[in-house]
Amino acid sequence: MTDPVSDGRPDLRLRVVFGDGRWLGPGKADLLDLVRETGSISAAGRRMGMSYKRAWTLIEDLNAMFRRPLVHSTRGGAKGGGARLTEAGDSVLAHYRALERAAARGGRAELDALVAQLRDRPG
């Protein structure tokens, strides 16, 4: 989840558009990664600089998009709430990340050709 150009080399940002307004892209994938890491939808959203409502809306969209929910959440309370990726969530995220890697490998020569045509940055 780093800036693709932070190392000076451009990278592809892949969005899979399924139609009917349904899509999976780097932001949703990063949110799933952070839910896995933090165990919390709201904490994952905060880490991405998005509102609590936006993070929950994206997770609800993802859960509705696939046959099986990608994230299981429990409400807070005495033991606290939390969230975790389901088996389907792990699978969807793994396939998306594999697709990103394949696209990056396949597009490297074209990216390098585009970079070769860039104007030098001022300063």
PESUL-V323668 format. One record per backbone hydrogen bond with DSSP energy under -0.5 kcal/mol. CO is the residue of the C=O (numbers start at 0). NH is the residue of the N-H. If there is no record, write none. Layout:
co={CO CO}
nh={NH NH}
This chain:
co={2 4 11 14 15 15 18 21 21 23 24 25 26 27 28 29 30 31 32 33 34 38 39 40 41 42 43 44 45 50 51 52 53 54 55 56 57 58 59 60 61 69 71 73 76 81 83 85 86 87 88 89 90 91 92 93 94 95 96 97 98 99 100 101 102 103 104 106 107 108 109 110 111 112 113 114}
nh={5 7 13 16 17 23 21 17 18 15 28 29 30 31 32 33 34 35 36 37 38 82 43 44 45 46 47 49 48 54 55 56 57 58 59 60 61 62 63 64 65 85 83 81 79 73 71 89 90 91 92 93 94 95 96 97 98 99 100 101 102 103 104 105 106 107 107 110 111 112 113 114 115 116 116 117}
